[in-house]
Amino acid sequence: MYNTKSLDCEILLKWCKILEYDFFRLYSQNLLLYAPAAADNKKNKENSQMPYFRKNIYTKEVINFILEMLENGEKTKNQIIKEYNIPKTTLYKWIEKNRK
């Protein structure tokens, strides 16, 4: 299973239960970080049959990961904003809250 290119969700769920670790969270956080910036078009949201999920929901782990890269000098603020599509104001709020 480790060397396979893909893994069925049911099998992965069984592994999550056995190991008591949420592998799905890793995948969903990756989607949040690398998702392309969506245009705010209210007409598309209102006419869509699909539910609308807010993109700007970041877990503590993701926030800490971003702030650690910034503190260690691995990436600059501008690099983080561009690579992860995080709004500038959001990043600065995280930095301000982390200082307290």
KOLMI-538990 format. One record per atom (N, C-alpha, C): residue in three letters; y negated, x, z. Coordinates in steps of 0.2 Angstrom, whole numbers, plus 5000, padded with zeros to 4 digits. Example, Ala and Ser with C-alpha at 12.3 -4.5 7.8 and 13.67 -1.06 7.14 Angstrom:
BEGIN
ALA502850665039/ALA502250625039/ALA501650665039/SER501150645035/SER500550685036/SER500050645039/
***
This chain:
BEGIN
MET500650045000/MET500050005000/MET499450045000/TYR499450105003/TYR498850145004/TYR498650174997/ASN499150184993/ASN498950214986/ASN498850164981/THR498950104982/THR498750054977/THR498050044976/LYS497850024970/LYS497150014967/LYS496849954971/SER497249904972/SER497049844975/SER497549814980/LEU497349764984/LEU497749744989/LEU497649664990/ASP498149624990/ASP498049554991/ASP497749544998/CYS497349484998/CYS496949475004/CYS497349455010/GLU497949415008/GLU498449395013/GLU498749465017/ILE498849515013/ILE499149575016/ILE498649605020/LEU498049615017/LEU497449645021/LEU497349605028/LEU497349535027/LEU497249505033/LEU497849515039/LYS498449525036/LYS498949545041/LYS498849615044/TRP498549655040/TRP498449725043/TRP497849725048/CYS497349675046/CYS496849665051/CYS497049645058/LYS497549595058/LYS497849565064/LYS498249625068/ILE498649655064/ILE499049705067/ILE498649765070/LEU498149785067/LEU497749845069/LEU497149825073/GLU497049755073/GLU496449725077/GLU495849765075/TYR495749765068/TYR495149795065/TYR494949745059/ASP494349735058/ASP494049695053/ASP493849735047/PHE494349735042/PHE494249775036/PHE493749735031/PHE493749665032/PHE493349625028/PHE492649635029/ARG492449655035/ARG491749665037/ARG491549735034/LEU491949785033/LEU491749845029/LEU491549825022/TYR491949785019/TYR491849765012/TYR491149715011/SER491049675016/SER490449625016/SER489849665017/GLN489849715022/GLN489249765023/GLN489149805017/ASN489649825013/ASN489549865007/ASN489149825002/LEU489349755001/LEU489049714997/LEU488349704998/LEU488149695005/LEU487449685007/LEU487049745005/LEU487349805006/LEU486949865005/LEU486849884998/TYR487349864994/TYR487249884987/TYR487149824982/ALA487049764985/ALA486849714980/ALA486249714977/PRO486149704970/PRO485549704967/PRO485049654970/ALA484349674969/ALA483849634972/ALA483849574968/ALA483849514971/ALA483849444968/ALA483049424968/ALA482949394962/ALA482249364961/ALA482249304965/ASP481649294968/ASP481549224972/ASP481349174968/ASN481749134965/ASN481649084961/ASN481949014964/LYS481448974967/LYS481648914970/LYS481948864966/LYS481848864960/LYS482148814955/LYS482948824955/ASN483048894954/ASN483748914954/ASN484148894960/LYS483848904966/LYS484148884972/LYS484248814973/GLU483748774971/GLU483748694972/GLU484248664967/ASN484348694961/ASN484748664956/ASN485448684957/SER485648734960/SER486248764961/SER486748724965/GLN487348724963/GLN487848684967/GLN488148734972/MET488048794972/MET488348844976/MET487848844983/PRO488148864988/PRO487748874994/PRO487348934994/TYR486748934997/TYR486248994997/TYR486349035003/PHE486549095003/PHE486549135009/PHE486049185009/ARG485749195014/ARG485149245015/ARG485449315014/LYS485149355010/LYS485349425009/LYS485149465014/ASN484649455018/ASN484349505023/ASN484649495030/ILE485349485030/ILE485649485036/ILE486049555037/TYR485749595041/TYR486049655042/TYR486349665049/THR486949695050/THR487249695056/THR486949765060/LYS487149765066/LYS486849825070/LYS487149885067/GLU487749885065/GLU488149945062/GLU487749975056/VAL487549925052/VAL487149945046/VAL486549975048/ILE486149935052/ILE485449965054/ILE485550035057/ASN486050045062/ASN486150105065/ASN486250165060/PHE486750145055/PHE486850195049/PHE486250215045/ILE485850165044/ILE485250185040/ILE484750225044/LEU484650205051/LEU484250245055/LEU484450315056/GLU485150325057/GLU485450385058/GLU485250435052/MET485350405046/MET485250445040/MET484450465040/LEU484050425042/LEU483350435042/LEU483150495048/GLU483450485053/GLU483350535059/GLU483650605057/ASN484250605054/ASN484550665052/ASN484250705046/GLY483750665043/GLY483450695037/GLY483850695031/GLU484450655031/GLU484850655025/GLU484450615019/LYS484050565021/LYS483650525016/LYS482950515019/THR482550505014/THR481850485016/THR481750405017/LYS481250385019/LYS481150315019/LYS481150285012/ASN480750315008/ASN480750295001/ASN481450294998/GLN481850344999/GLN482550344996/GLN482950284999/ILE482850275005/ILE483250215008/ILE483050145005/ILE482350135005/ILE482150075002/ILE482350064995/LYS482350114991/LYS482550114984/LYS483350104983/GLU483750144986/GLU484450144986/GLU484750084988/TYR484550064994/TYR484850004997/TYR484449934997/ASN483949934993/ASN483549874992/ASN483349844998/ILE483149885003/ILE482949855010/ILE482149855009/PRO481849795011/PRO481149795010/PRO480749845015/LYS480249865013/LYS479849915017/LYS479649895024/THR479449825024/THR479249805031/THR479849795035/THR480449785033/THR481049775037/THR481249845040/LEU481249895035/LEU481349965038/LEU480949985043/TYR480249975042/TYR479749995047/TYR479849955054/LYS480049895053/LYS480249855059/LYS480849885063/TRP481349905059/TRP481949935062/TRP481750005066/ILE481350045063/ILE481050105066/ILE480650095072/GLU480250045072/GLU479850025078/GLU480250005083/LYS480749955082/LYS481149935087/LYS481649985090/ASN481850035086/ASN482250095088/ASN481850135093/ARG481250145092/ARG480850195096/ARG480850165103/LYS480850095104/LYS480750075111/LYS481350075116/
***
